[in-house]
Amino acid sequence: MARSTRSNDWGFPRWRGYGSTREAAQVRLCDREGCTNAGNHPAPKAPNNPERWLFCEAHAAEYNRGWNYFQGLSAEEAADREADERRGNNGYRQSAQYAWAGPGDGTRSREEMRALDVLEVETDASFDEIKSAYRRLAKANHPDAAPGDDDAAKRFQAVQAAYEVLKKAEERRTVTPSR
């Protein structure tokens, strides 16, 4: 009997998904000696070299822990390279106000961004900076510090509300889910 060359891909309904083949899937193994996991995570072989190692997640983490970007450079050369990197990245930092980078990446909600504006802090401020800004503004606008000033009382209430929003968001971020 002759071998059939017909596939199941003809007609309707299709018996296999689109793009599926009969061949085995090509899997690149981890470049770490003796590892049999898939190597999905690229890592540079040397600075400014386009060649890459492909490691599994565990070995990529191990490799990155030991990676020194400034290896072989003097302190002066390392400082120059770091300054060049910062200069090149400042464009991305400036674009943060357009929600192209930084907190606009979805790490902060719209309410949190408004609260940061009320507290007059940067969008990437740490919670300690937020707390110190809150204390400074609350002290300046407290009704006891400015008796009879209705605008100060309203600012004080806005500062309190903003701090509560940011405090609750920080608590949500720091609480680890229990399994």
N, C-alpha and C positions, 0 to 999 in steps of 0.2 A: 504494500500500500504506500502511496506517495505521501510525503510529508506535506501538510497543509501550510500554505503561506498566508492564509487569510488571517486578519486580525479582528479583534472585537471593536475596533474603532469606527466601523462603518455603521450607517443606519441610525435610527433613533429608537429608543434612547441609547445613549452611549453607555458602554459597560464599564469604562474607566474614565477618570477625570481628564479634562483637557491638560495637555502638557505632561501627562504621565507616560512613562516608557517602560519597556520590559527590562531594560538594562539596570544593573545595580547602580545605586547612587554613588557618586564619587565623593569620598570623605577624606579630607586631608587630616592626617594624624598630627598630634602634638609633636613639636620638634624636640622636646625634652627626651633624653635617652631613656628608653624603657617605658614610656607612657603610651597607653593605647587609647586615650580619649581623643575626641575630635579637636583639632587645633583651629579654633575660630577667632582667636584674639591675636591681632598682629602686634609685634613689638619690634622697635628698631634694632638693627644689629650694631650700629654705631651712630654717633651724632652726624647729622647732615649726610646720611647715607640712605638711598632709597630702598635698599634691601631690608627685608623684614623676616623675623622669626614668626612662626604661627604656633601659639601655645594654647593649651586648654585654660580654663578660667583659673584654676588653682595655681598653675605654673606661671601664668601671666601676672597674677598678684604677687607671687614670690619674686619674679623678675623685676617688677616695678618697685618693690620695697628696696631693692639693692641698686636701683638705677641712679646714677649721679650725672646730671646733665652737664655739670661744670667740671667733670673729671679731666685732669691734665691741663687745666688752665690756671694761671696765677690769679691771685686775688684781684688784681687790677683788671685782667682780661675778663674774669667772671663778672665783675661789677659793670664793665662796659657792655658785655653781652646782655646782662639783665636789664640795663638801661635801654638798650636797643629793643628788647622784647617789650618792655613797658611802653615805649614810644609807639611801637607798632600796634599795641593792644588798646591804646587810649581812644582810638576811634570807636572801638566797640563799647568802651565805657561811656563815651559821650552819647552814643545812640540809645543808651538805656532809657532815656526819657521818652523815646518813641516806642517803648515796649519791645525793642528788638533784641535786648539782651538783659542780663541781670534779673531783677525781680519780675520783669515782664515775661519771664519764661514760665509763669504759672505757679511760682512758689508762693506768691502773695495774692490774696484776693483783692478785689476793688475796694472793699471796706478797709482792708489793712493799708492799702496805698493812700486812701483818704486820711486815715488816722496818722500815718507817717507825715503827711503834709501838715496836719494840725499841730503835731509835735515838733515840726520844723527840723526833721532829721532826714538824712539821705535814705534812699530806697534800699540800700544794702546794709543799713545800720544793724549792729548786733543788739541783742536784748538789753545788755548793760548800757549801751548808748541811749536806747529808748527810755530806760528807767531814769537815767540822769537827766534827760531832756524833760521828762514828765515832772520830776521833782523841781527842776528849775522853773518851769512854766507854772506849776501849781503854786509854788511859793510866791512868784511874782503876781499872780492873778487871784490869789485867795481873798475871799471877802473880808477876812480880818485884816489883811495887809492893805486893802484899798476899800475902806468902808464907804458906802454910798455910791460906789462906781458900778452901775448896772452892766456896762460893757465888760468890766473885769470879771464880774460874776458869770456872765455868759461864756466868756473865754475859759474860765475855770471849769465850768460844766462840760464844755467841748473837750478840754484837755483830759478830764476824767474819763469821759466816754471813749475817747481815742485810746487812752491807755488800757482801758478794760478790753477793748477789741483786740489790741495787740497782745495783751497778757493771756487772753483765752486762746489766741492762735498759737502762741508760744507753748502753752500747756499741751495743746493738741499735737504739736510737733514733737515734744519731748516725751510724751507718754508712749511707751512701747506696748503694742497690742499683746494681750495674753492669749496663749493658745490653749 
